[in-house]
């Protein structure tokens, strides 16, 4: 009887579940979580729950409207408290921990969930009210439009490399979207993900707006290419290759 009581105390040291907290620095919308096949709908992060201890890893799936699904694995590690069970409960107490899985615990108590917004073109619903096409980027309410949540890959390369790269907005609708001065991006090869925070831009007028890319390198002719913003939104990419040409009289 004494041994059984001691072994029961050993299980009580650890329990069969551990508390974990899901956090986020970016998510403010409700999230649907599935943790080891158990569902938690419309939770607001941070959110605390319990998961099973044991030798099997736990799996988490997070979903939210307008975001890419996010999944990850919670790994387990040896729980040092089980050594107390070996000390006080002996082999039997330690065996109870092993049998219940209490000798394992999650590697962390906190797990961040930072989901990626679905690009505007993929998230666009043609049956929705036209309001989404007419959302205008403004300084008064920055970051609230679908366009500002659109992540576009910018990638440029050249031969030879090392050229400097600049960009500006060229608008055929100047009453809505203004032309801008050149802004320096960096040197080639250049790759970055950027969102569209062009003042006055809407999805509706984006086909009248272009991004102008200029590449310069000492001893070579400047090169300019223009990219339609509507096409960039739909393809989630602006990319190009510049085959630079030497200026007349320049030596090899």
C-alpha positions in Angstrom: 0.0 0.0 0.0 2.8 2.4 0.9 4.5 1.8 -2.5 1.2 2.5 -4.3 0.8 5.8 -2.3 4.3 6.8 -3.1 3.9 6.0 -6.8 0.7 8.0 -6.8 2.6 11.0 -5.3 5.1 10.6 -8.1 2.4 11.2 -10.7 1.1 14.1 -8.8 4.5 15.8 -9.0 4.1 16.2 -12.8 0.5 15.7 -13.8 -0.4 14.4 -17.3 -0.7 17.9 -19.0 1.3 21.1 -19.3 0.2 24.6 -19.7 1.4 26.5 -22.9 0.6 29.9 -24.1 0.2 31.0 -27.8 1.2 34.6 -28.4 1.6 37.0 -31.3 3.2 40.3 -32.1 1.1 40.9 -35.2 -2.2 39.1 -34.9 -5.2 41.0 -33.7 -7.9 39.1 -35.4 -9.6 36.0 -33.9 -7.8 32.7 -34.7 -9.1 29.2 -35.0 -6.6 26.8 -33.3 -6.3 23.0 -33.6 -4.1 21.5 -31.0 -3.6 17.7 -31.1 -7.0 17.5 -32.9 -8.8 19.6 -30.3 -10.3 22.7 -31.7 -10.5 26.2 -30.2 -12.5 28.6 -32.3 -12.3 32.4 -32.4 -9.6 32.7 -29.7 -7.8 36.0 -29.2 -4.0 35.8 -28.7 -2.4 35.4 -26.2 -4.3 32.2 -25.4 -3.4 29.6 -22.7 -4.4 26.0 -22.9 -3.1 22.6 -21.7 -1.5 19.9 -23.9 -0.6 16.3 -23.1 2.7 15.4 -21.9 4.2 12.3 -23.3 6.8 11.1 -25.9 4.8 12.2 -28.9 5.2 15.8 -30.2 2.1 18.0 -30.3 0.9 19.6 -33.6 -0.7 23.0 -33.9 -2.7 24.5 -36.8 -3.8 28.1 -36.8 -6.3 29.6 -39.3 -7.7 33.1 -39.6 -9.7 35.0 -42.2 -7.4 36.6 -44.7 -4.2 34.8 -43.6 -2.2 31.9 -44.8 -2.7 28.8 -42.5 0.1 28.4 -40.0 1.3 25.1 -38.5 4.1 24.0 -36.2 5.2 21.2 -33.9 5.6 21.4 -30.1 8.6 19.2 -29.3 8.9 17.5 -25.9 11.9 17.2 -23.6 12.7 15.3 -20.4 11.1 16.7 -17.3 13.8 16.9 -14.5 11.1 16.7 -11.8 10.8 13.0 -12.6 14.1 12.5 -10.9 12.4 13.4 -7.7 10.0 10.5 -8.3 13.0 8.2 -8.8 14.4 9.5 -5.4 11.1 9.3 -3.4 9.1 6.7 -5.3 11.9 4.5 -6.5 11.7 2.5 -9.7 8.0 2.2 -9.4 7.4 5.9 -9.1 9.7 6.6 -12.0 7.9 3.9 -14.0 4.5 5.6 -13.3 5.9 8.8 -14.8 7.2 6.9 -17.8 3.9 5.1 -18.3 1.8 8.3 -18.0 4.2 10.4 -20.1 4.6 12.8 -17.1 8.4 12.5 -17.5 8.2 14.6 -20.6 7.2 18.2 -21.1 7.1 20.9 -23.9 10.4 22.5 -24.6 8.8 25.9 -24.0 5.8 27.5 -22.3 5.3 30.1 -25.0 4.8 29.7 -28.8 4.5 32.7 -31.1 1.9 32.6 -33.9 2.8 35.3 -36.5 0.7 34.6 -39.6 1.2 35.9 -43.1 -1.6 37.9 -44.8 -2.9 36.5 -48.1 -1.8 38.8 -50.9 -4.6 41.1 -52.1 -5.0 39.4 -55.5 -5.5 36.0 -54.0 -7.8 37.3 -51.3 -9.9 39.3 -53.7 -13.5 38.1 -54.0 -15.1 39.2 -57.3 -18.5 38.7 -55.7 -17.8 41.1 -52.9 -18.9 44.7 -52.9 -16.8 47.0 -55.0 -15.6 48.8 -51.9 -12.5 46.6 -51.8 -11.5 47.9 -55.3 -12.0 51.5 -54.3 -10.2 51.4 -50.9 -7.8 54.3 -51.2 -4.4 54.5 -49.6 -4.2 57.7 -47.4 -2.0 59.2 -44.8 -5.0 59.7 -42.5 -5.6 55.9 -42.0 -2.3 54.2 -42.9 -2.2 50.5 -43.2 -5.9 49.7 -43.3 -6.4 49.0 -47.0 -6.0 45.6 -48.7 -3.4 47.1 -51.0 -1.2 48.0 -48.1 -1.4 44.3 -47.0 -0.3 43.1 -50.4 3.2 41.7 -50.2 5.0 41.9 -53.6 8.4 40.5 -54.3 10.9 42.9 -55.9 13.9 41.2 -57.5 16.4 42.8 -59.9 19.7 41.6 -61.3 22.2 42.8 -63.9 25.3 42.0 -65.8 27.7 43.2 -64.6 26.4 43.3 -61.0 27.0 46.1 -58.5 24.8 48.7 -60.2 22.8 51.1 -58.1 19.0 50.9 -58.4 16.3 53.6 -58.0 12.5 53.6 -58.2 9.7 56.1 -58.6 6.0 56.3 -59.2 4.8 57.2 -62.7 1.1 58.0 -62.8 -1.3 58.4 -65.7 -4.0 59.4 -63.2 -2.2 62.4 -61.5 -5.3 63.7 -59.9 -5.5 60.5 -57.8 -1.9 59.3 -57.7 1.0 61.7 -57.8 4.3 61.1 -59.6 7.2 60.9 -57.1 10.9 61.6 -57.1 13.4 58.9 -57.4 14.2 56.9 -54.3 17.4 54.8 -53.8 16.7 51.1 -53.2 20.2 49.6 -53.0 22.7 47.7 -55.2 22.1 44.8 -57.6 21.4 42.0 -57.0 18.4 43.4 -55.1 15.6 41.4 -53.5 13.0 42.5 -51.0 9.3 42.1 -50.2 7.4 45.4 -50.1 3.8 46.5 -49.7 2.0 49.2 -51.7 1.6 52.3 -49.6 1.4 54.6 -52.6 -0.7 57.6 -51.6 -4.1 57.7 -53.5 -3.7 54.2 -55.0 -6.7 51.9 -55.3 -7.0 48.5 -57.0 -9.3 50.2 -59.5 -6.8 52.9 -60.6 -3.7 50.7 -60.2 -3.7 49.9 -64.0 -2.9 53.6 -64.6 0.1 53.6 -62.3 3.6 52.3 -63.1 6.7 51.7 -61.0 9.8 53.0 -62.8 13.1 51.2 -62.1 16.4 52.9 -63.0 19.8 51.2 -62.9 23.0 53.1 -63.0 26.7 52.1 -63.0 29.8 54.1 -63.6 31.0 53.6 -67.2 27.7 52.2 -68.4 24.5 53.6 -69.9 21.6 54.1 -67.5 18.7 51.7 -68.1 15.1 52.2 -67.2 12.2 49.8 -67.1 8.6 50.3 -66.1 6.2 47.9 -64.4 2.4 48.2 -64.3 1.2 48.2 -60.7 -2.0 46.2 -61.4 0.0 43.5 -63.0 2.4 43.5 -60.1 -0.5 43.1 -57.6 -1.9 40.2 -59.6 1.4 38.4 -59.9 2.8 39.5 -56.5 6.1 40.3 -58.2 8.1 43.0 -59.9 11.3 41.6 -61.3 13.7 42.3 -64.2 17.2 41.7 -65.6 19.4 44.6 -66.9 22.1 43.8 -69.5 24.2 46.9 -69.1 25.9 48.5 -72.1 29.2 50.3 -71.8 29.3 54.0 -72.7 31.1 54.8 -76.0 34.9 55.1 -75.4 34.9 53.2 -72.2 37.7 50.6 -72.0 37.0 46.9 -71.2 
